[in-house]
Amino acid sequence: MLAATPQCQNCIVKQLFRYALGRPETPADRSTLEKTLETFRGSQFRFKELMISLVKS
């Protein structure tokens, strides 16, 4: 399944980041994106937890 691939998971995090912040990510955002992806994976890919993680970042 596509959703199980790391590339897809990373893409979901990046796209939500871009939408939420209204801008593309920069190199300075790398650690935020990595932490957000780790949280997303740790939550068993719950979208609500992904959104909360981005808001807290």
DSSP file (Angstrom, degrees, kcal/mol; ACC not computed):
  #  RESIDUE AA STRUCTURE BP1 BP2  ACC     N-H-->O    O-->H-N    N-H-->O    O-->H-N    TCO  KAPPA ALPHA  PHI   PSI    X-CA   Y-CA   Z-CA
    1    1 A M    >         0   0    0      0, 0.0     3,-1.2     0, 0.0     4,-0.3   0.000 360.0 360.0 360.0 139.4    0.0    0.0    0.0
    2    2 A L  G >   +     0   0    0      1,-0.3     3,-2.0     2,-0.2     6,-0.4   0.872 360.0  61.7 -59.0 -41.1    1.3    3.4   -0.9
    3    3 A A  G 3  S+     0   0    0      1,-0.3    -1,-0.3     5,-0.1     6,-0.1   0.720  96.3  62.0 -61.9 -20.6    0.6    4.9    2.5
    4    4 A A  G <  S+     0   0    0     -3,-1.2    -1,-0.3     4,-0.1    -2,-0.2   0.567  83.4  98.6 -82.4  -8.6    3.0    2.4    4.1
    5    5 A T  S <> S-     0   0    0     -3,-2.0     4,-2.2    -4,-0.3     3,-0.2  -0.580  75.6-133.0 -83.3 141.6    6.0    3.8    2.1
    6    6 A P  H  > S+     0   0    0      0, 0.0     4,-2.6     0, 0.0     5,-0.2   0.849 107.0  58.0 -58.4 -34.3    8.4    6.3    3.8
    7    7 A Q  H  > S+     0   0    0      2,-0.2     4,-2.1     1,-0.2     5,-0.1   0.911 107.7  45.6 -63.7 -41.9    8.2    8.5    0.7
    8    8 A C  H  > S+     0   0    0     -6,-0.4     4,-2.4    -3,-0.2    -1,-0.2   0.916 112.7  50.4 -67.1 -43.5    4.4    8.8    1.0
    9    9 A Q  H  X S+     0   0    0     -4,-2.2     4,-2.0     1,-0.2    -2,-0.2   0.918 111.9  47.8 -61.4 -44.0    4.6    9.5    4.7
   10   10 A N  H  X S+     0   0    0     -4,-2.6     4,-2.6     1,-0.2    -1,-0.2   0.896 110.6  52.2 -63.0 -41.3    7.2   12.2    4.2
   11   11 A C  H  X S+     0   0    0     -4,-2.1     4,-2.8     2,-0.2     5,-0.2   0.905 107.3  52.0 -62.9 -42.8    5.2   13.7    1.4
   12   12 A I  H  X S+     0   0    0     -4,-2.4     4,-2.2     2,-0.2     5,-0.2   0.928 111.5  47.0 -59.7 -45.8    2.1   13.9    3.7
   13   13 A V  H  X S+     0   0    0     -4,-2.0     4,-2.4     1,-0.2    -2,-0.2   0.932 114.2  46.9 -63.1 -46.4    4.0   15.7    6.4
   14   14 A K  H  X S+     0   0    0     -4,-2.6     4,-2.7     1,-0.2    -2,-0.2   0.911 112.1  49.5 -63.4 -42.9    5.6   18.1    3.9
   15   15 A Q  H  X S+     0   0    0     -4,-2.8     4,-2.3     2,-0.2    -1,-0.2   0.907 112.7  46.3 -66.1 -41.0    2.3   18.9    2.2
   16   16 A L  H  X S+     0   0    0     -4,-2.2     4,-3.1    -5,-0.2     5,-0.2   0.902 111.8  52.7 -67.4 -39.0    0.5   19.6    5.5
   17   17 A F  H  X S+     0   0    0     -4,-2.4     4,-2.5    -5,-0.2     6,-0.3   0.943 111.1  46.8 -57.6 -49.2    3.5   21.7    6.7
   18   18 A R  H  X>S+     0   0    0     -4,-2.7     4,-1.5     1,-0.2     5,-0.9   0.904 115.3  45.7 -61.0 -43.2    3.3   23.8    3.5
   19   19 A Y  H  <5S+     0   0    0     -4,-2.3    -2,-0.2     2,-0.2    -1,-0.2   0.936 114.7  46.8 -66.1 -47.0   -0.5   24.2    3.7
   20   20 A A  H  <5S+     0   0    0     -4,-3.1    -2,-0.2     1,-0.2    -1,-0.2   0.874 122.0  34.8 -65.9 -38.6   -0.4   25.1    7.4
   21   21 A L  H  <5S-     0   0    0     -4,-2.5    -1,-0.2     2,-0.2    -2,-0.2   0.604 100.6-130.5 -93.8 -12.3    2.4   27.6    7.2
   22   22 A G  T  <5S+     0   0    0     -4,-1.5    -3,-0.2    -5,-0.3    -4,-0.1   0.781  77.4  75.7  70.2  26.7    1.5   28.9    3.8
   23   23 A R  S   <S-     0   0    0     -5,-0.9    -2,-0.2    -6,-0.3    -1,-0.2  -0.983  85.7 -93.6-158.6 160.3    5.0   28.5    2.5
   24   24 A P        -     0   0    0      0, 0.0     2,-0.1     0, 0.0    -9,-0.0  -0.406  51.3 -96.6 -74.4 158.8    7.4   25.9    1.3
   25   25 A E        -     0   0    0     -2,-0.1   -11,-0.0   -11,-0.1    -7,-0.0  -0.363  36.7-154.4 -71.6 155.7    9.8   24.4    3.7
   26   26 A T    >   -     0   0    0     -3,-0.1     3,-1.8    -2,-0.1     4,-0.3  -0.764  36.2 -96.5-121.2 169.8   13.4   25.7    4.0
   27   27 A P  G >  S+     0   0    0      0, 0.0     3,-1.4     0, 0.0     4,-0.3   0.830 123.9  62.8 -56.9 -29.9   16.6   24.0    5.2
   28   28 A A  G 3  S+     0   0    0      1,-0.3     3,-0.3     2,-0.1     4,-0.3   0.704  97.4  58.3 -67.4 -18.9   16.0   25.6    8.6
   29   29 A D  G <> S+     0   0    0     -3,-1.8     4,-2.6     1,-0.2    -1,-0.3   0.461  76.3  99.2 -88.4  -2.3   12.7   23.6    8.8
   30   30 A R  H <> S+     0   0    0     -3,-1.4     4,-2.5    -4,-0.3     5,-0.2   0.898  81.8  46.9 -56.2 -47.1   14.4   20.2    8.5
   31   31 A S  H  > S+     0   0    0     -3,-0.3     4,-2.5    -4,-0.3    -1,-0.2   0.880 112.1  51.6 -65.8 -35.9   14.5   19.3   12.2
   32   32 A T  H  > S+     0   0    0     -4,-0.3     4,-2.5     2,-0.2    -1,-0.2   0.924 111.4  47.2 -63.7 -44.4   10.8   20.3   12.6
   33   33 A L  H  X S+     0   0    0     -4,-2.6     4,-2.5     2,-0.2    -2,-0.2   0.901 112.3  49.5 -64.7 -41.0    9.8   18.1    9.7
   34   34 A E  H  X S+     0   0    0     -4,-2.5     4,-2.3    -5,-0.2    -2,-0.2   0.924 113.2  46.0 -64.2 -44.3   11.9   15.2   11.0
   35   35 A K  H  X S+     0   0    0     -4,-2.5     4,-2.3     2,-0.2    -2,-0.2   0.901 113.0  50.3 -65.2 -40.5   10.3   15.5   14.5
   36   36 A T  H  X S+     0   0    0     -4,-2.5     4,-2.5     2,-0.2    -2,-0.2   0.910 110.8  48.9 -64.5 -42.4    6.8   15.9   13.0
   37   37 A L  H  X S+     0   0    0     -4,-2.5     4,-2.6     2,-0.2     5,-0.2   0.907 110.3  51.3 -63.3 -41.9    7.3   12.8   10.9
   38   38 A E  H  X S+     0   0    0     -4,-2.3     4,-2.5     2,-0.2    -2,-0.2   0.912 111.6  47.3 -61.4 -43.1    8.6   10.8   13.9
   39   39 A T  H  X S+     0   0    0     -4,-2.3     4,-1.4     2,-0.2    -2,-0.2   0.909 110.8  52.2 -63.9 -42.6    5.5   11.9   15.9
   40   40 A F  H  <>S+     0   0    0     -4,-2.5     5,-2.4     1,-0.2     6,-0.5   0.922 112.5  44.6 -60.2 -46.2    3.2   10.9   13.0
   41   41 A R  H ><5S+     0   0    0     -4,-2.6     3,-1.8     1,-0.2    -1,-0.2   0.910 110.8  54.5 -65.1 -41.9    4.8    7.5   12.7
   42   42 A G  H 3<5S+     0   0    0     -4,-2.5    -1,-0.2     1,-0.3    -2,-0.2   0.741 103.7  55.9 -64.9 -23.1    4.7    7.0   16.5
   43   43 A S  T 3<5S-     0   0    0     -4,-1.4    -1,-0.3    -3,-0.3    -2,-0.2   0.299 121.5-106.3 -90.5  10.0    1.0    7.8   16.5
   44   44 A Q  T < 5S-     0   0    0     -3,-1.8    -3,-0.2     1,-0.2    -2,-0.1   0.848  73.8 -59.9  63.6  34.3    0.3    5.0   14.0
   45   45 A F  S   <S+     0   0    0     -5,-2.4     2,-0.6     1,-0.2    -1,-0.2   0.829  80.7 170.1  66.8  37.4   -0.3    7.6   11.4
   46   46 A R     >  -     0   0    0     -6,-0.5     4,-1.7    -3,-0.2     3,-0.3  -0.714  28.4-149.3 -81.0 122.6   -3.2    9.4   13.0
   47   47 A F  H  > S+     0   0    0     -2,-0.6     4,-2.4     1,-0.2     5,-0.2   0.862  95.3  58.7 -61.4 -38.0   -3.8   12.6   11.1
   48   48 A K  H  > S+     0   0    0      1,-0.2     4,-2.3     2,-0.2    -1,-0.2   0.913 106.1  48.6 -58.5 -43.4   -5.1   14.4   14.2
   49   49 A E  H  > S+     0   0    0     -3,-0.3     4,-2.3     1,-0.2    -1,-0.2   0.851 108.6  54.4 -66.7 -34.3   -1.7   13.8   15.9
   50   50 A L  H  X S+     0   0    0     -4,-1.7     4,-2.0     2,-0.2    -2,-0.2   0.934 109.8  46.7 -62.5 -46.3    0.1   15.0   12.8
   51   51 A M  H  X S+     0   0    0     -4,-2.4     4,-2.2     1,-0.2    -2,-0.2   0.911 112.1  49.9 -63.8 -43.1   -1.8   18.3   12.9
   52   52 A I  H  X S+     0   0    0     -4,-2.3     4,-2.2     1,-0.2    -1,-0.2   0.911 108.8  53.2 -62.1 -42.3   -1.3   18.7   16.6
   53   53 A S  H  X S+     0   0    0     -4,-2.3     4,-0.9     1,-0.2    -1,-0.2   0.894 109.8  47.7 -60.7 -41.2    2.5   18.1   16.2
   54   54 A L  H  < S+     0   0    0     -4,-2.0     3,-0.5     1,-0.2    -1,-0.2   0.897 110.2  51.7 -67.7 -39.6    2.6   20.8   13.5
   55   55 A V  H  < S+     0   0    0     -4,-2.2    -2,-0.2     1,-0.2    -1,-0.2   0.887 110.9  48.7 -63.8 -38.0    0.7   23.3   15.6
   56   56 A K  H  <        0   0    0     -4,-2.2    -1,-0.2     1,-0.2    -2,-0.2   0.670 360.0 360.0 -75.3 -17.0    3.1   22.7   18.5
   57   57 A S     <        0   0    0     -4,-0.9    -1,-0.2    -3,-0.5    -2,-0.2   0.491 360.0 360.0 -76.4 360.0    6.2   23.1   16.4
